[in-house]
Amino acid sequence: MTTRIPGLHHVTAISGPAQANVTFYTGPLKQRLVKKTVNFDDPGTYHLYYGDPKGSPGTILTFFPFADAGPGRAGPGMASAYAYAVPAADFDATIDRLMEAGVTVPRLTERFGAKVMTLRDPDNAPVELIEDATATDIHGFHSVTLWERDPDRTARLITDVFGYQAVGTETEGGVERLRLKAPGDARANVIDIIRSDAETTARPGAGTIHHIAFRARSQDEQNAWIETLASAGHRTTPVIDRQYFNAIYFREPGGVLFEIATDPPGFAVDEPEATMGSQLMLPPQYEPMRARIEQVLPPIRVAS
């Protein structure tokens, strides 16, 4: 079975206290909290999912909020930024709305001919907003940036194995950027790879990206990717049930943790789409512990 990756499924990051995170992403950024659940490995910690109203692949940003997390620092071997696609016709209005909401709006830059605005979330993580003539709303990702010491090895994986195409390069401020794009019109179909000569050491923590997940449209596709990646020298984990998708993981040559996640079953599998994110949903193995978990987790409130 020969297939290509259509784009990203989700991005998972680490944050500090949950309420500040929820206030920012559901407030000024207007993302929907589509799922409020817990970390599979630490049920005393939330796992929060933001996205479009349906929780569509290519819109999902997830966080592990650790109240006592120390600040992290992006560096080589990590994904360093995620970018939302903003409709070109709405870009200036989006700036005005953010300013009215009290968000510090920095000087605009330009990347591959498009306007870029880089905000900072409560944990100082860069949140990029990129002008995109093809975007229809503010929920979908445009791209993710990978920071690599040797971009060539990672680029070969993404092009030769995943089926992306190199579409351009540019250099700004001593940072070289390579743009790769998956064929088709799926959301979140761009990966940028940067290389910098700055002597920076990556440090996981609040404000950093834990991993990025690419899409498999079905379980058959995901199974095929296990074989394809093995043939290319990349051994993945077995299939892991994450309740809203199945996942496989591996580290790409530069060290970034990659996941391939299935589109089904989706986020409406355990609660109606209309009320997704309003209740704490637990994996079945933790349901008997609900009372104890609810005592430990801090209450959170979505921005109105």
Helices and strands as residue ranges (DSSP letters): E 8-15, H 18-26, E 32-39, E 42-51, E 60-65, E 78-87, G 88-90, H 91-100, E 109-111, E 114-120, E 126-132, E 141-147, H 151-156, I 157-161, E 165-172, E 175-181, E 190-196, E 209-216, H 219-231, E 240-241, E 245-251, E 257-265, G 273-275, G 284-289, H 290-296
